[in-house]
Amino acid sequence: MKVLSLFDGISGAAQALKELGLECDYYASEIDKYAIQISKANHPDIIQIGDVKGLVVEDGYIFHNQNNDPMKNGGSFKADIDLLVAGFPCQSFSIAGNQKGFGDERGQLFFDLLRILNQVKPKYFIFENVFSMGKANKAFIDEKLGIGHIMINSALVTAQCRKRIYWVGKLVNMSKSK
């Protein structure tokens, strides 16, 4: 399975896939140097591809257009992605954050996620964010992705009560996202 993880954090998706026994080629876009250190320590085979804002999809390949990126000097990979996962930044959507939504720079990163989804057209995608996101923002994202969200509380599988919303989709025979 070929996985592209945007806003990868400490590669929680890689760990979940590993625990399911799935072998993956895993490409991670993350900018936090400490999260990357943890990811590399736990999953040394992950390929770090740099900031999501610089990712370009062209002629069936994904590459990075910024000079200080880990994929510089012609690094690229085929854009035949099976699964696109993303926990896009929540600070601008959370009631614990500034609640500026798409008016915040971090909230704008959703549009990079949408751009990459539309260009890569993975077989499947899973996106996650905070449950406390306002109704208007949830509805906007639902519309852009063409699917509704679901709420899952991590208390189902961990000792932590943490409500999250997920968008889970399959792009086979689907029209391009709006």
N, C-alpha and C positions, 0 to 999 in steps of 0.2 A: 504494500500500500504506500502511496506517495502522499505525504501530508505537508501542507503549508499552514503554519501557525503564525498569525499576526498578533502583536501585543502579547507575546509568548510568556512573559513573566519568567517563572522558574521551571517552565516546561511541564506544567501539570497535566496537559493533554498527552504528552509523551509518556509520562508515568502511567496514566490510565490505560493507554494503548498497550504498553508493556505488560501491565498486570492482566490484560485480557489475552495476552499471548500473541498479539499481532506484531509481525515484523514490519517495520516502516523505514522508508527513506523520509527523514523528518527535517524540514527547512523552517527555521525560526527567525522571525523578525522581532527584535527587541532592542531597546536603546539603553535600558538601565544596566550599568556595568556590574552591579552586585547581583542582579537577577541572572545575568549572563554567566557570571562566575559559578553560581549555584547550579545552573543548568548544565554547564560544561562538566562540573564535578560529578553530577549524577548521571549524565547522558553524554559521554564524550563523542558519540557518533553524530550528534545533531550538527547540522550545518547552519551556522549563523549567517544571516543575509542582510543585516543592517536595518536602518530606519524604514518603516513602511512608506513614508512620504517619498522616498527616492526609488521605490520599486517600479519598474517599467516592464510591461508585457508587450512583446513585439515579435512578429514572425514565429509564434509558437514557443518563445523562450522568455524567461524571466531574468532580468538583470537589474543592476543598480546604477543610477546616473550620478551618484555623488562620489567625488574623488577619495574621500576618507573612509570609504565603506569597505567591509571585509570581502566583498565580491569585486573589488576594483581589478584593473588589468584584465578585463575581458571575462571575468567570472560570470557564468550564467548556468541555467538549467532548464530543461524542457518543462513547459507549462502544463503537462498532462497530470494535473493534480486530482487525486481521488477524494481527498477530504480537506476542506478549508475550515480551520477553527480560529476563533477570535474572541477574546474577552476585551472588547474595546473599552478605552478609559471611561471610568464611571464618575470621576470627580465632578464633572459638570452636570451630571444627571441625578446624583444622590442627594437625599435630604440632608446628609451630613456634609455635603460639598456646597458649592456656590449656586447650584441650581440654574445656571445660565444656559444649560442645554446646548443647542447647536450654536448659540451665540458666544460660546467659549472656545478657545483654540483647541482644547482637548476634545470637546464635543464635535468639532469639525473633522476629527480623525475618522468618524464614522463614514464620511464621504470617500476617504481613501479606501476603506474596507469595501464599500459598495463598488468603487471603481475596479478594484482588483477582482471582486466576485464576478463582475460583468465581463472583464477581460479574460480571466483564467477559465471561467465556467467549469468549476470542479464538479465531480459527480454528486458530492454531498457537501453540506456545510452545517456547522454548529456555531452559533454566536451566543454570547452570554453578557449580561449586565445586571445591575441592581434592580431588585423588585420595587424599590421606592421611587423609581423613575416616574415622572409625571405622566398622566394619561395621554396628554397630547403628544409627548415625545414617543411613547409606546406606539400610539396609533400611526404616527408618521413613519416610524421604522417598519411597522407591520405593512404599511402601504408600499414602501420602497422595496421591501423584500417579497411582497406578494403573498405573505403567509402571516398567520397570527402567532403570538408568543405563548409560551406556557410558563407557569411558575413551578419551580422545584425547590424544596427546602432541603438543604444538605443534611438536616437532622435524620433524613431517611437512611443515610449511609455513614454518617460520622457523629461524633459527640457534640458537634457544633450546630446551633440553630442559625441558619444563614439562608434567607430566602433570595433566590435569584430567578431572573427570567431568561428563557432560552428561545432562540429561533432555530429550528432544525429543518433543513430542506434538502430536496433532491432535485438536481437540475436536468435530469434526463427528460427530454421532450418538453421542456418548459421554455417559454419565451424569455427574452432578456429582461432582467429586472428593470423597473421604471427609473 
